[in-house]
Amino acid sequence: MAGLTAAPEVLPGIPFAKGLQEAAGAGFLLYCTAALVIIAAKLWFAVRNTPDHSAPAPGAPAGPSGDLP
């Protein structure tokens, strides 16, 4: 076993396994980036679509009694 740890290039499949690890790492980073973009877009749309409580909605009465000033 000690000899195998000294020269891992001798084992068949080690370069392939390293390539798989690199591809999996890149895929994971792509997945995390996509999830972050989707969450950010959802938050942006949620904040953008919140009603502004300082002004009445278009077509709504101006005051609580319905009388216009």
VOMIGU-477469 format. One record per residue: x, y, z of N, C-alpha, C, O, CB in turn; residue in one letter; residue number from 1. Coordinates in nm, 4 decimals, padded with zeros to 6 digits. Glycine has a CB too. Example, Ala and Ser with C-alpha at 12.3 -4.5 7.8 and 13.67 -1.06 7.14 Angstrom:
BEGIN
SITE   n.east  n.north     n.up  ca.east ca.north    ca.up   c.east  c.north     c.up   o.east  o.north     o.up  cb.east cb.north    cb.up rest  nr
SITE  01.3190 -00.5690  00.7800  01.2300 -00.4500  00.7800  01.3200 -00.3300  00.7800  01.4236 -00.3319  00.8465  01.1308 -00.4473  00.9046    a   1
SITE  01.2850 -00.2250  00.7080  01.3670 -00.1060  00.7140  01.2900  00.0030  00.7870  01.3409  00.1138  00.8039  01.4084 -00.0598  00.5725    s   2
***
This chain:
BEGIN
SITE   n.east  n.north     n.up  ca.east ca.north    ca.up   c.east  c.north     c.up   o.east  o.north     o.up  cb.east cb.north    cb.up rest  nr
SITE  00.0816 -00.1195  00.0000  00.0000  00.0000  00.0000  00.0860  00.1260  00.0000  00.0509  00.2246 -00.0648 -00.0928 -00.0002  00.1198    m   1
SITE  00.1959  00.1239  00.0705  00.2798  00.2433  00.0771  00.3340  00.2792 -00.0600  00.3510  00.3971 -00.0910  00.3951  00.2226  00.1752    a   2
SITE  00.3612  00.1791 -00.1424  00.4116  00.2060 -00.2765  00.3061  00.2674 -00.3668  00.3386  00.3462 -00.4556  00.4635  00.0789 -00.3384    g   3
SITE  00.1808  00.2324 -00.3452  00.0733  00.2882 -00.4279  00.0481  00.4349 -00.3967  00.0121  00.5122 -00.4855 -00.0549  00.2089 -00.4080    l   4
SITE  00.0666  00.4733 -00.2723  00.0450  00.6137 -00.2375  00.1598  00.7010 -00.2853  00.1425  00.8216 -00.3031  00.0275  00.6290 -00.0870    t   5
SITE  00.2770  00.6416 -00.3064  00.3919  00.7203 -00.3507  00.3791  00.7585 -00.4982  00.4201  00.8679 -00.5370  00.5219  00.6423 -00.3275    a   6
SITE  00.3228  00.6697 -00.5813  00.3123  00.6967 -00.7248  00.1709  00.6646 -00.7739  00.1499  00.5592 -00.8339  00.4173  00.6141 -00.8038    a   7
SITE  00.0762  00.7508 -00.7506 -00.0613  00.7201 -00.7933 -00.0805  00.7235 -00.9451 -00.1810  00.6730 -00.9951 -00.1570  00.8178 -00.7293    p   8
SITE  00.0145  00.7825 -01.0197  00.0024  00.7867 -01.1647  00.0130  00.6481 -01.2271 -00.0288  00.6275 -01.3410  00.1083  00.8774 -01.2228    e   9
SITE  00.0690  00.5534 -01.1526  00.0889  00.4188 -01.2041 -00.0441  00.3441 -01.2116 -00.0608  00.2568 -01.2968  00.1888  00.3419 -01.1163    v  10
SITE -00.1371  00.3764 -01.1255 -00.2651  00.3067 -01.1225 -00.3493  00.3437 -01.2447 -00.3587  00.4613 -01.2801 -00.3412  00.3397 -00.9928    l  11
SITE -00.4101  00.2444 -01.3089 -00.4974  00.2785 -01.4213 -00.6262  00.3446 -01.3716 -00.6818  00.3053 -01.2690 -00.5306  00.1524 -01.5040    p  12
SITE -00.6715  00.4429 -01.4438 -00.7962  00.5085 -01.4089 -00.7817  00.6302 -01.3203 -00.8788  00.7037 -01.3018 -00.8838  00.4126 -01.3430    g  13
SITE -00.6644  00.6543 -01.2649 -00.6463  00.7701 -01.1769 -00.6630  00.9016 -01.2542 -00.7307  00.9917 -01.2047 -00.5075  00.7652 -01.1102    i  14
SITE -00.6040  00.9159 -01.3736 -00.6270  01.0414 -01.4478 -00.7751  01.0603 -01.4827 -00.8256  01.1725 -01.4795 -00.5427  01.0431 -01.5768    p  15
SITE -00.8440  00.9519 -01.5156 -00.9868  00.9590 -01.5455 -01.0653  01.0031 -01.4223 -01.1562  01.0855 -01.4318 -01.0382  00.8230 -01.5956    f  16
SITE -01.0296  00.9476 -01.3071 -01.0985  00.9842 -01.1833 -01.0732  01.1308 -01.1483 -01.1633  01.1992 -01.0999 -01.0530  00.8935 -01.0677    a  17
SITE -00.9534  01.1785 -01.1720 -00.9245  01.3205 -01.1469 -01.0061  01.4094 -01.2392 -01.0560  01.5140 -01.1977 -00.7746  01.3495 -01.1653    k  18
SITE -01.0195  01.3674 -01.3649 -01.1021  01.4433 -01.4583 -01.2480  01.4456 -01.4154 -01.3155  01.5477 -01.4281 -01.0903  01.3853 -01.5980    g  19
SITE -01.2967  01.3322 -01.3643 -01.4339  01.3276 -01.3150 -01.4521  01.4197 -01.1944 -01.5547  01.4865 -01.1822 -01.4723  01.1841 -01.2781    l  20
SITE -01.3547  01.4232 -01.1071 -01.3622  01.5115 -00.9906 -01.3652  01.6582 -01.0340 -01.4411  01.7377 -00.9786 -01.2430  01.4862 -00.8962    q  21
SITE -01.2839  01.6935 -01.1316 -01.2826  01.8320 -01.1792 -01.4159  01.8680 -01.2447 -01.4678  01.9778 -01.2246 -01.1670  01.8538 -01.2786    e  22
SITE -01.4708  01.7756 -01.3228 -01.5994  01.8017 -01.3878 -01.7106  01.8133 -01.2840 -01.7992  01.8979 -01.2966 -01.6325  01.6903 -01.4891    a  23
SITE -01.7061  01.7295 -01.1828 -01.8083  01.7362 -01.0778 -01.7972  01.8674 -01.0006 -01.8988  01.9274 -00.9655 -01.7951  01.6164 -00.9813    a  24
SITE -01.6763  01.9116 -00.9744 -01.6575  02.0392 -00.9049 -01.7079  02.1558 -00.9869 -01.7713  02.2469 -00.9339 -01.5113  02.0601 -00.8714    g  25
SITE -01.6798  02.1532 -01.1167 -01.7282  02.2609 -01.2036 -01.8798  02.2576 -01.2136 -01.9439  02.3627 -01.2150 -01.6658  02.2499 -01.3436    a  26
SITE -01.9378  02.1389 -01.2205 -02.0831  02.1265 -01.2257 -02.1487  02.1764 -01.0989 -02.2540  02.2400 -01.1034 -02.1224  01.9830 -01.2503    g  27
SITE -02.0869  02.1478 -00.9862 -02.1417  02.1939 -00.8582 -02.1382  02.3460 -00.8505 -02.2341  02.4077 -00.8042 -02.0635  02.1328 -00.7402    f  28
SITE -02.0293  02.4067 -00.8948 -02.0205  02.5528 -00.8949 -02.1235  02.6139 -00.9896 -02.1825  02.7173 -00.9585 -01.8791  02.5980 -00.9345    l  29
SITE -02.1456  02.5507 -01.1049 -02.2470  02.5987 -01.1977 -02.3854  02.5876 -01.1365 -02.4675  02.6780 -01.1518 -02.2409  02.5210 -01.3289    l  30
SITE -02.4122  02.4776 -01.0673 -02.5412  02.4579 -01.0008 -02.5633  02.5654 -00.8934 -02.6711  02.6242 -00.8852 -02.5485  02.3164 -00.9376    y  31
SITE -02.4618  02.5902 -00.8124 -02.4747  02.6916 -00.7067 -02.4958  02.8302 -00.7662 -02.5754  02.9083 -00.7140 -02.3502  02.6916 -00.6166    c  32
SITE -02.4256  02.8616 -00.8744 -02.4418  02.9914 -00.9389 -02.5827  03.0074 -00.9951 -02.6439  03.1133 -00.9810 -02.3382  03.0088 -01.0503    t  33
SITE -02.6341  02.9021 -01.0587 -02.7693  02.9086 -01.1145 -02.8728  02.9242 -01.0031 -02.9675  03.0015 -01.0171 -02.7994  02.7825 -01.1981    a  34
SITE -02.8555  02.8517 -00.8934 -02.9493  02.8632 -00.7814 -02.9450  03.0038 -00.7225 -03.0496  03.0593 -00.6888 -02.9171  02.7588 -00.6726    a  35
SITE -02.8280  03.0612 -00.7095 -02.8148  03.1971 -00.6561 -02.8816  03.2990 -00.7482 -02.9461  03.3922 -00.7002 -02.6666  03.2329 -00.6367    l  36
SITE -02.8671  03.2828 -00.8786 -02.9301  03.3750 -00.9735 -03.0820  03.3638 -00.9650 -03.1516  03.4653 -00.9680 -02.8821  03.3462 -01.1176    v  37
SITE -03.1342  03.2416 -00.9543 -03.2793  03.2228 -00.9464 -03.3345  03.2822 -00.8173 -03.4388  03.3475 -00.8193 -03.3149  03.0733 -00.9553    i  38
SITE -03.2665  03.2607 -00.7060 -03.3116  03.3164 -00.5783 -03.3065  03.4690 -00.5814 -03.3976  03.5356 -00.5322 -03.2254  03.2625 -00.4622    i  39
SITE -03.2003  03.5239 -00.6390 -03.1890  03.6695 -00.6480 -03.2996  03.7276 -00.7358 -03.3552  03.8329 -00.7044 -03.0513  03.7093 -00.7035    a  40
SITE -03.3315  03.6593 -00.8455 -03.4390  03.7078 -00.9328 -03.5741  03.7015 -00.8616 -03.6552  03.7932 -00.8743 -03.4440  03.6253 -01.0631    a  41
SITE -03.5983  03.5946 -00.7871 -03.7242  03.5842 -00.7123 -03.7357  03.6958 -00.6093 -03.8419  03.7565 -00.5950 -03.7345  03.4474 -00.6430    k  42
SITE -03.6282  03.7229 -00.5381 -03.6303  03.8305 -00.4386 -03.6505  03.9658 -00.5061 -03.7248  04.0496 -00.4551 -03.4998  03.8311 -00.3566    l  43
SITE -03.5857  03.9880 -00.6198 -03.5992  04.1152 -00.6902 -03.7429  04.1355 -00.7361 -03.7980  04.2446 -00.7207 -03.5034  04.1211 -00.8103    w  44
SITE -03.8047  04.0310 -00.7927 -03.9442  04.0426 -00.8358 -04.0379  04.0594 -00.7168 -04.1374  04.1312 -00.7265 -03.9851  03.9199 -00.9172    f  45
SITE -04.0078  03.9945 -00.6054 -04.0931  04.0079 -00.4871 -04.0876  04.1508 -00.4335 -04.1908  04.2067 -00.3965 -04.0501  03.9079 -00.3774    a  46
SITE -03.9692  04.2099 -00.4291 -03.9556  04.3473 -00.3805 -04.0163  04.4445 -00.4808 -04.0785  04.5433 -00.4418 -03.8071  04.3821 -00.3550    v  47
SITE -03.9990  04.4176 -00.6073 -04.0497  04.5065 -00.7114 -04.2023  04.5063 -00.7168 -04.2623  04.6086 -00.7498 -03.9932  04.4662 -00.8467    r  48
SITE -04.2651  04.3959 -00.6859 -04.4098  04.3843 -00.6969 -04.4840  04.4107 -00.5670 -04.6055  04.3915 -00.5616 -04.4449  04.2492 -00.7462    n  49
SITE -04.4155  04.4537 -00.4628 -04.4860  04.4876 -00.3393 -04.5590  04.6194 -00.3603 -04.5028  04.7127 -00.4175 -04.3876  04.4968 -00.2181    t  50
SITE -04.6836  04.6281 -00.3149 -04.7585  04.7526 -00.3347 -04.7026  04.8648 -00.2474 -04.6587  04.8422 -00.1347 -04.9077  04.7311 -00.3035    p  51
SITE -04.7053  04.9837 -00.3016 -04.6608  05.1018 -00.2283 -04.7795  05.1531 -00.1470 -04.8810  05.1936 -00.2035 -04.6054  05.2129 -00.3257    d  52
SITE -04.7667  05.1514 -00.0163 -04.8787  05.1879  00.0709 -04.8919  05.3388  00.0897 -04.9860  05.3830  00.1557 -04.8625  05.1215  00.2058    h  53
SITE -04.8020  05.4189  00.0349 -04.8108  05.5633  00.0542 -04.9081  05.6277 -00.0436 -04.9604  05.7354 -00.0148 -04.6738  05.6265  00.0395    s  54
SITE -04.9339  05.5662 -00.1567 -05.0251  05.6244 -00.2557 -05.1408  05.5279 -00.2786 -05.1215  05.4064 -00.2746 -04.9510  05.6550 -00.3900    a  55
SITE -05.2609  05.5804 -00.3026 -05.3740  05.4913 -00.3311 -05.3579  05.4248 -00.4671 -05.2915  05.4778 -00.5562 -05.5065  05.5688 -00.3259    p  56
SITE -05.4185  05.3105 -00.4815 -05.4132  05.2393 -00.6078 -05.4912  05.3168 -00.7131 -05.5847  05.3893 -00.6790 -05.4688  05.0963 -00.5927    a  57
SITE -05.4552  05.3034 -00.8391 -05.5290  05.3748 -00.9435 -05.6750  05.3305 -00.9464 -05.7043  05.2109 -00.9482 -05.4638  05.3518 -01.0812    p  58
SITE -05.7659  05.4274 -00.9469 -05.9078  05.3971 -00.9481 -05.9677  05.3757 -00.8115 -06.0888  05.3567 -00.8000 -05.9318  05.2779 -01.0299    g  59
SITE -05.8870  05.3781 -00.7075 -05.9373  05.3588 -00.5712 -05.9788  05.4937 -00.5138 -05.9269  05.5970 -00.5563 -05.8297  05.2910 -00.4805    a  60
SITE -06.0700  05.4949 -00.4194 -06.1095  05.6205 -00.3544 -05.9903  05.6839 -00.2837 -05.9009  05.6143 -00.2355 -06.2241  05.5961 -00.2539    p  61
SITE -05.9902  05.8161 -00.2783 -05.8771  05.8882 -00.2211 -05.8698  05.8749 -00.0703 -05.7603  05.8630 -00.0155 -05.8847  06.0333 -00.2584    a  62
SITE -05.9823  05.8765 -00.0022 -05.9810  05.8705  00.1432 -06.0616  05.7522  00.1948 -06.1196  05.6768  00.1168 -06.0350  05.9997  00.2017    g  63
SITE -06.0649  05.7367  00.3264 -06.1407  05.6250  00.3825 -06.2903  05.6394  00.3616 -06.3606  05.5384  00.3573 -06.1118  05.6118  00.5293    p  64
SITE -06.3421  05.7618  00.3483 -06.4845  05.7809  00.3294 -06.5249  05.7710  00.1825 -06.6436  05.7600  00.1519 -06.5261  05.9145  00.3853    s  65
SITE -06.4281  05.7747  00.0919 -06.4578  05.7694 -00.0495 -06.4763  05.9056 -00.1118 -06.4987  05.9140 -00.2326 -06.5788  05.6883 -00.0720    g  66
SITE -06.4678  06.0126 -00.0350 -06.4832  06.1486 -00.0881 -06.3497  06.1947 -00.1456 -06.2436  06.1689 -00.0887 -06.5328  06.2473  00.0227    d  67
SITE -06.3570  06.2620 -00.2569 -06.2362  06.3182 -00.3149 -06.2070  06.4518 -00.2485 -06.3009  06.5249 -00.2168 -06.2503  06.3345 -00.4683    l  68
SITE -06.0835  06.4860 -00.2265 -06.0505  06.6142 -00.1616 -06.0774  06.7330 -00.2483 -06.0543  06.8465 -00.2064 -05.9075  06.6163 -00.1207    p  69
***
